[in-house]
Amino acid sequence: MSTAALIVAVAGCLFILFIGARFLIAPTVATAGFGVAEDRRRAFTSIKGVRDVTSGVVPLVVLLFAGPHVFGWALIAAAITPVGDAVIVVTNGGTVRQAIGVHASTAAVLVIAGLVLALA
């Protein structure tokens, strides 16, 4: 039973990676598939809010159940989000200062803290 659950969970992770990539590569198709109109800003701010809550909860669950070592690796992986956010800011009319000051610095903190914990 746990093997089947693991297979289903990994498949789910791979599928959500595909969905995320589709939002980056084909946003119009992805938006239609998500179920909201492309021009609905509130829907997308809500999506970001849910993503950010999840990004905070999941690593804490990893810490609670797997310990600081695995938590460190999870933090390093989680740094993908603020790096991506920095790129989004710069490529969509935001300033490099904002991209670095908010998003890249967040990624750096996650990577540094993650490395300290993962390699301890």
Long-range contacts (C-beta under 8 A, 24 or more apart in sequence): 51-81, 55-81, 68-117, 68-120, 69-117, 69-118, 69-120, 70-118, 71-114, 71-117, 72-113, 72-114, 72-115, 72-116, 72-117, 72-118, 72-119, 72-120, 73-114, 73-118, 74-114, 75-110, 75-111, 75-113, 75-114, 75-117, 75-118, 76-110, 76-111, 76-114, 76-115, 76-118, 78-110, 78-114, 79-106, 79-107, 79-110, 79-111, 79-114, 82-106, 82-107, 82-110, 83-107
